Amino acid sequence: MYLALKHLHLTFVALSLILFVLRGIWLFMNSSMLGKKWVKILPHIVSTLLLVSGIVLAVHLQLSPGSQPWLLAKIIALVAYIGLGVAAFKAANPVNRKAFWLIALLVFAYMVSVAITKNPLVFFD
């Protein structure tokens, strides 16, 4: 059961990253693809399934953010990633869009690194 949950979660991680990068490329190219209904809806579906699969995995492993600092760090980083992603797609200034998008990708990399190492200070050790 654990491996199935883990692989499901990792699939949604990959899909989330692919969609975020692709939408960012379309944003910087001023592509009409960003106006497509499926492009607006699919990332929210994938993000929801990613979050649900993460919660189910944590419950299955009996992990609590209060007792696992790395899990708490991932949750805080997730909130930052979402905020930066929203800012990237809503910013009026193209320079700000790119900056928010790139910082969001760095936060995503941090989350993945924390998940792999189980160390919230992975970038700082």
N, CA and C atoms as a LAMMPS dump frame, in Angstrom:
ITEM: TIMESTEP
0
ITEM: NUMBER OF ATOMS
375
ITEM: BOX BOUNDS ff ff ff
-5.0000000000000000e+02 5.0000000000000000e+02
-5.0000000000000000e+02 5.0000000000000000e+02
-5.0000000000000000e+02 5.0000000000000000e+02
ITEM: ATOMS id mol type element x y z
1 1 1 N 0.826 -1.195 0
2 1 2 C 0 0 0
3 1 3 C 0.875 1.266 0
4 2 1 N 1.932 1.254 0.816
5 2 2 C 2.814 2.409 0.918
6 2 3 C 3.409 2.77 -0.44
7 3 1 N 3.939 1.764 -1.151
8 3 2 C 4.576 2.054 -2.439
9 3 3 C 3.583 2.619 -3.447
10 4 1 N 2.369 2.124 -3.444
11 4 2 C 1.35 2.647 -4.356
12 4 3 C 1.045 4.107 -4.031
13 5 1 N 0.882 4.426 -2.752
14 5 2 C 0.625 5.807 -2.335
15 5 3 C 1.802 6.711 -2.691
16 6 1 N 3.003 6.236 -2.428
17 6 2 C 4.2 7.026 -2.714
18 6 3 C 4.31 7.317 -4.213
19 7 1 N 4.112 6.296 -5.038
20 7 2 C 4.221 6.486 -6.482
21 7 3 C 3.107 7.384 -7.025
22 8 1 N 1.93 7.272 -6.46
23 8 2 C 0.834 8.153 -6.846
24 8 3 C 1.192 9.606 -6.516
25 9 1 N 1.696 9.821 -5.312
26 9 2 C 2.099 11.159 -4.885
27 9 3 C 3.213 11.704 -5.786
28 10 1 N 4.2 10.882 -6.077
29 10 2 C 5.315 11.314 -6.93
30 10 3 C 4.842 11.627 -8.353
31 11 1 N 3.854 10.892 -8.823
32 11 2 C 3.285 11.183 -10.137
33 11 3 C 2.657 12.57 -10.156
34 12 1 N 1.918 12.907 -9.098
35 12 2 C 1.305 14.224 -9.026
36 12 3 C 2.346 15.32 -8.835
37 13 1 N 3.446 15.015 -8.152
38 13 2 C 4.549 15.984 -8.023
39 13 3 C 5.096 16.309 -9.414
40 14 1 N 5.356 15.262 -10.191
41 14 2 C 5.903 15.453 -11.537
42 14 3 C 4.922 16.211 -12.428
43 15 1 N 3.662 15.829 -12.392
44 15 2 C 2.646 16.511 -13.203
45 15 3 C 2.514 17.98 -12.806
46 16 1 N 2.563 18.241 -11.517
47 16 2 C 2.459 19.609 -11.027
48 16 3 C 3.612 20.455 -11.56
49 17 1 N 4.814 19.925 -11.484
50 17 2 C 5.978 20.656 -11.971
51 17 3 C 5.906 20.873 -13.475
52 18 1 N 5.549 19.838 -14.214
53 18 2 C 5.45 19.948 -15.671
54 18 3 C 4.438 21.024 -16.056
55 19 1 N 3.287 21.004 -15.417
56 19 2 C 2.251 21.992 -15.731
57 19 3 C 2.691 23.408 -15.359
58 20 1 N 3.364 23.552 -14.22
59 20 2 C 3.814 24.875 -13.797
60 20 3 C 4.86 25.431 -14.764
61 21 1 N 5.801 24.589 -15.159
62 21 2 C 6.841 25.028 -16.1
63 21 3 C 6.214 25.36 -17.45
64 22 1 N 5.339 24.498 -17.927
65 22 2 C 4.701 24.722 -19.223
66 22 3 C 3.869 26.006 -19.214
67 23 1 N 3.09 26.214 -18.168
68 23 2 C 2.298 27.437 -18.065
69 23 3 C 3.197 28.673 -17.976
70 24 1 N 4.332 28.554 -17.307
71 24 2 C 5.277 29.665 -17.241
72 24 3 C 5.851 29.999 -18.604
73 25 1 N 6.191 28.973 -19.361
74 25 2 C 6.709 29.194 -20.72
75 25 3 C 5.646 29.883 -21.568
76 26 1 N 4.415 29.401 -21.477
77 26 2 C 3.332 30.026 -22.235
78 26 3 C 3.113 31.469 -21.793
79 27 1 N 3.253 31.714 -20.483
80 27 2 C 3.092 33.074 -19.968
81 27 3 C 4.127 34.01 -20.587
82 28 1 N 5.376 33.563 -20.63
83 28 2 C 6.449 34.417 -21.131
84 28 3 C 6.4 34.583 -22.641
85 29 1 N 5.729 33.644 -23.322
86 29 2 C 5.565 33.727 -24.78
87 29 3 C 4.257 34.431 -25.159
88 30 1 N 3.49 34.85 -24.138
89 30 2 C 2.17 35.445 -24.379
90 30 3 C 1.293 34.536 -25.236
91 31 1 N 1.348 33.24 -24.938
92 31 2 C 0.61 32.244 -25.709
93 31 3 C -0.883 32.284 -25.389
94 32 1 N -1.668 32.032 -26.393
95 32 2 C -3.116 31.947 -26.207
96 32 3 C -3.502 30.676 -25.453
97 33 1 N -2.561 29.755 -25.297
98 33 2 C -2.832 28.502 -24.567
99 33 3 C -3.277 28.776 -23.13
100 34 1 N -2.783 29.866 -22.546
101 34 2 C -3.159 30.181 -21.166
102 34 3 C -4.647 30.476 -21.024
103 35 1 N -5.289 30.809 -22.11
104 35 2 C -6.714 31.1 -22.077
105 35 3 C -7.598 29.873 -22.223
106 36 1 N -6.999 28.734 -22.545
107 36 2 C -7.771 27.499 -22.721
108 36 3 C -8.349 27.053 -21.388
109 37 1 N -9.577 26.57 -21.439
110 37 2 C -10.268 26.157 -20.217
111 37 3 C -9.512 25.043 -19.485
112 38 1 N -9.02 24.044 -20.227
113 38 2 C -8.333 22.923 -19.578
114 38 3 C -7.033 23.372 -18.915
115 39 1 N -6.381 24.388 -19.47
116 39 2 C -5.134 24.902 -18.897
117 39 3 C -5.414 25.625 -17.578
118 40 1 N -6.583 26.214 -17.473
119 40 2 C -6.96 26.894 -16.231
120 40 3 C -7.427 25.914 -15.156
121 41 1 N -8.024 24.793 -15.572
122 41 2 C -8.622 23.858 -14.618
123 41 3 C -7.661 22.737 -14.195
124 42 1 N -6.944 22.142 -15.152
125 42 2 C -6.113 20.97 -14.862
126 42 3 C -5.089 21.189 -13.741
127 43 1 N -4.374 22.32 -13.7
128 43 2 C -3.409 22.488 -12.607
129 43 3 C -4.058 22.44 -11.218
130 44 1 N -5.285 22.94 -11.102
131 44 2 C -5.979 22.908 -9.816
132 44 3 C -6.371 21.48 -9.434
133 45 1 N -6.759 20.71 -10.424
134 45 2 C -7.102 19.305 -10.173
135 45 3 C -5.855 18.54 -9.734
136 46 1 N -4.772 18.72 -10.472
137 46 2 C -3.52 18.031 -10.137
138 46 3 C -3.026 18.458 -8.752
139 47 1 N -3.076 19.753 -8.462
140 47 2 C -2.622 20.24 -7.151
141 47 3 C -3.471 19.675 -6.016
142 48 1 N -4.771 19.589 -6.247
143 48 2 C -5.661 19.02 -5.228
144 48 3 C -5.334 17.549 -4.996
145 49 1 N -5.133 16.802 -6.072
146 49 2 C -4.803 15.382 -5.941
147 49 3 C -3.418 15.207 -5.304
148 50 1 N -2.505 16.101 -5.614
149 50 2 C -1.18 16.077 -4.985
150 50 3 C -1.3 16.282 -3.48
151 51 1 N -2.066 17.265 -3.085
152 51 2 C -2.258 17.543 -1.661
153 51 3 C -2.962 16.384 -0.957
154 52 1 N -4.007 15.866 -1.561
155 52 2 C -4.747 14.747 -0.961
156 52 3 C -3.851 13.518 -0.847
157 53 1 N -3.084 13.225 -1.887
158 53 2 C -2.201 12.054 -1.826
159 53 3 C -1.122 12.241 -0.758
160 54 1 N -0.648 13.469 -0.575
161 54 2 C 0.334 13.742 0.481
162 54 3 C -0.253 13.552 1.866
163 55 1 N -1.478 14.004 2.045
164 55 2 C -2.151 13.837 3.34
165 55 3 C -2.399 12.361 3.619
166 56 1 N -2.894 11.641 2.626
167 56 2 C -3.15 10.204 2.799
168 56 3 C -1.851 9.472 3.123
169 57 1 N -0.779 9.828 2.453
170 57 2 C 0.53 9.207 2.707
171 57 3 C 1 9.505 4.125
172 58 1 N 0.858 10.745 4.569
173 58 2 C 1.27 11.12 5.93
174 58 3 C 0.433 10.386 6.978
175 59 1 N -0.865 10.286 6.744
176 59 2 C -1.74 9.562 7.679
177 59 3 C -1.365 8.088 7.699
178 60 1 N -1.141 7.514 6.52
179 60 2 C -0.755 6.096 6.437
180 60 3 C 0.534 5.83 7.21
181 61 1 N 1.477 6.764 7.137
182 61 2 C 2.76 6.602 7.829
183 61 3 C 2.724 7.142 9.263
184 62 1 N 1.566 7.647 9.671
185 62 2 C 1.37 8.215 11.002
186 62 3 C 2.367 9.341 11.285
187 63 1 N 2.51 10.22 10.294
188 63 2 C 3.407 11.365 10.419
189 63 3 C 2.599 12.605 10.763
190 64 1 N 3.133 13.417 11.649
191 64 2 C 2.487 14.657 12.049
192 64 3 C 3.461 15.815 11.839
193 65 1 N 2.997 16.923 11.274
194 65 2 C 3.892 18.075 11.096
195 65 3 C 4.463 18.577 12.424
196 66 1 N 3.721 18.375 13.517
197 66 2 C 4.202 18.806 14.821
198 66 3 C 5.371 17.987 15.336
199 67 1 N 5.454 16.735 14.909
200 67 2 C 6.537 15.869 15.394
201 67 3 C 7.605 15.612 14.322
202 68 1 N 7.354 16.065 13.107
203 68 2 C 8.308 15.888 12.009
204 68 3 C 8.633 17.256 11.405
205 69 1 N 9.72 17.876 11.838
206 69 2 C 10.05 19.22 11.336
207 69 3 C 10.158 19.307 9.813
208 70 1 N 10.627 18.256 9.18
209 70 2 C 10.758 18.273 7.727
210 70 3 C 9.384 18.359 7.053
211 71 1 N 8.381 17.708 7.643
212 71 2 C 7.035 17.749 7.082
213 71 3 C 6.424 19.143 7.256
214 72 1 N 6.653 19.737 8.398
215 72 2 C 6.191 21.108 8.634
216 72 3 C 6.857 22.074 7.652
217 73 1 N 8.146 21.877 7.413
218 73 2 C 8.874 22.729 6.464
219 73 3 C 8.286 22.592 5.058
220 74 1 N 7.923 21.37 4.675
221 74 2 C 7.31 21.153 3.359
222 74 3 C 5.963 21.866 3.258
223 75 1 N 5.182 21.826 4.313
224 75 2 C 3.87 22.471 4.302
225 75 3 C 4.021 23.986 4.189
226 76 1 N 4.951 24.544 4.953
227 76 2 C 5.198 25.991 4.878
228 76 3 C 5.703 26.364 3.477
229 77 1 N 6.605 25.553 2.938
230 77 2 C 7.122 25.812 1.592
231 77 3 C 6.007 25.682 0.55
232 78 1 N 5.082 24.761 0.768
233 78 2 C 3.963 24.598 -0.152
234 78 3 C 3.109 25.867 -0.205
235 79 1 N 2.848 26.434 0.95
236 79 2 C 2.077 27.684 1.006
237 79 3 C 2.831 28.793 0.259
238 80 1 N 4.141 28.867 0.465
239 80 2 C 4.951 29.87 -0.232
240 80 3 C 4.937 29.62 -1.741
241 81 1 N 5.058 28.369 -2.155
242 81 2 C 5.043 27.994 -3.571
243 81 3 C 3.73 28.406 -4.228
244 82 1 N 2.624 28.141 -3.553
245 82 2 C 1.317 28.505 -4.093
246 82 3 C 1.212 30.03 -4.226
247 83 1 N 1.617 30.748 -3.19
248 83 2 C 1.568 32.21 -3.234
249 83 3 C 2.431 32.78 -4.34
250 84 1 N 3.627 32.25 -4.489
251 84 2 C 4.531 32.724 -5.541
252 84 3 C 3.988 32.385 -6.929
253 85 1 N 3.383 31.208 -7.051
254 85 2 C 2.787 30.819 -8.328
255 85 3 C 1.647 31.73 -8.715
256 86 1 N 0.794 32.034 -7.771
257 86 2 C -0.315 32.963 -8.036
258 86 3 C 0.241 34.326 -8.427
259 87 1 N 1.236 34.79 -7.69
260 87 2 C 1.839 36.093 -7.992
261 87 3 C 2.47 36.097 -9.388
262 88 1 N 3.092 34.991 -9.767
263 88 2 C 3.736 34.919 -11.082
264 88 3 C 2.732 35.092 -12.212
265 89 1 N 1.551 34.517 -12.052
266 89 2 C 0.572 34.573 -13.134
267 89 3 C -0.335 35.799 -13.062
268 90 1 N -0.284 36.525 -11.956
269 90 2 C -1.14 37.706 -11.818
270 90 3 C -0.366 39.024 -11.874
271 91 1 N 0.945 38.975 -11.74
272 91 2 C 1.744 40.206 -11.743
273 91 3 C 1.609 40.925 -13.08
274 92 1 N 1.509 42.236 -13.021
275 92 2 C 1.378 43.038 -14.243
276 92 3 C 2.731 43.239 -14.921
277 93 1 N 3.765 43.324 -14.125
278 93 2 C 5.112 43.591 -14.633
279 93 3 C 5.776 42.278 -15.064
280 94 1 N 6.257 42.178 -16.31
281 94 2 C 6.898 40.952 -16.789
282 94 3 C 8.137 40.545 -15.985
283 95 1 N 8.87 41.516 -15.489
284 95 2 C 10.059 41.201 -14.681
285 95 3 C 9.626 40.539 -13.369
286 96 1 N 8.571 41.076 -12.752
287 96 2 C 8.058 40.476 -11.518
288 96 3 C 7.516 39.073 -11.769
289 97 1 N 6.835 38.889 -12.916
290 97 2 C 6.317 37.555 -13.262
291 97 3 C 7.444 36.537 -13.282
292 98 1 N 8.508 36.885 -13.988
293 98 2 C 9.647 35.96 -14.105
294 98 3 C 10.304 35.716 -12.754
295 99 1 N 10.448 36.764 -11.966
296 99 2 C 11.079 36.618 -10.652
297 99 3 C 10.239 35.701 -9.755
298 100 1 N 8.933 35.945 -9.687
299 100 2 C 8.068 35.103 -8.861
300 100 3 C 8.088 33.653 -9.353
301 101 1 N 8.082 33.471 -10.668
302 101 2 C 8.081 32.139 -11.262
303 101 3 C 9.375 31.392 -10.915
304 102 1 N 10.507 32.077 -11.059
305 102 2 C 11.794 31.442 -10.746
306 102 3 C 11.932 31.133 -9.255
307 103 1 N 11.489 32.053 -8.409
308 103 2 C 11.549 31.8 -6.961
309 103 3 C 10.628 30.641 -6.599
310 104 1 N 9.465 30.56 -7.237
311 104 2 C 8.555 29.432 -6.996
312 104 3 C 9.233 28.11 -7.362
313 105 1 N 9.975 28.097 -8.463
314 105 2 C 10.701 26.879 -8.852
315 105 3 C 11.776 26.515 -7.825
316 106 1 N 12.437 27.518 -7.266
317 106 2 C 13.422 27.249 -6.205
318 106 3 C 12.749 26.674 -4.958
319 107 1 N 11.591 27.194 -4.617
320 107 2 C 10.841 26.669 -3.467
321 107 3 C 10.407 25.231 -3.752
322 108 1 N 9.995 24.963 -4.988
323 108 2 C 9.628 23.594 -5.375
324 108 3 C 10.833 22.658 -5.196
325 109 1 N 12.003 23.105 -5.657
326 109 2 C 13.228 22.305 -5.508
327 109 3 C 13.53 22.065 -4.03
328 110 1 N 13.307 23.082 -3.209
329 110 2 C 13.504 22.935 -1.766
330 110 3 C 12.571 21.856 -1.215
331 111 1 N 11.296 21.901 -1.592
332 111 2 C 10.334 20.9 -1.1
333 111 3 C 10.754 19.488 -1.479
334 112 1 N 11.174 19.305 -2.721
335 112 2 C 11.61 17.984 -3.173
336 112 3 C 12.851 17.543 -2.385
337 113 1 N 13.785 18.462 -2.179
338 113 2 C 15.005 18.132 -1.427
339 113 3 C 14.692 17.752 0.01
340 114 1 N 13.764 18.471 0.627
341 114 2 C 13.363 18.156 1.998
342 114 3 C 12.689 16.788 2.042
343 115 1 N 11.861 16.492 1.066
344 115 2 C 11.182 15.198 1.022
345 115 3 C 12.178 14.05 0.891
346 116 1 N 13.207 14.266 0.115
347 116 2 C 14.21 13.211 -0.099
348 116 3 C 15.095 13.03 1.126
349 117 1 N 15.545 14.139 1.702
350 117 2 C 16.519 14.059 2.798
351 117 3 C 15.884 13.997 4.185
352 118 1 N 14.618 14.383 4.273
353 118 2 C 13.916 14.495 5.565
354 118 3 C 14.634 15.491 6.476
355 119 1 N 15.231 16.5 5.852
356 119 2 C 15.991 17.523 6.57
357 119 3 C 15.502 18.905 6.133
358 120 1 N 14.856 19.655 7.036
359 120 2 C 14.356 20.976 6.648
360 120 3 C 15.463 21.99 6.355
361 121 1 N 16.678 21.694 6.77
362 121 2 C 17.797 22.609 6.549
363 121 3 C 18.673 22.128 5.387
364 122 1 N 18.1 21.371 4.481
365 122 2 C 18.856 20.738 3.422
366 122 3 C 19.696 21.729 2.615
367 123 1 N 19.21 22.908 2.349
368 123 2 C 19.957 23.91 1.583
369 123 3 C 20.965 24.657 2.447
370 124 1 N 20.875 24.477 3.768
371 124 2 C 21.677 25.294 4.676
372 124 3 C 22.71 24.487 5.461
373 125 1 N 22.723 23.184 5.299
374 125 2 C 23.708 22.342 6.008
375 125 3 C 25.034 22.328 5.313
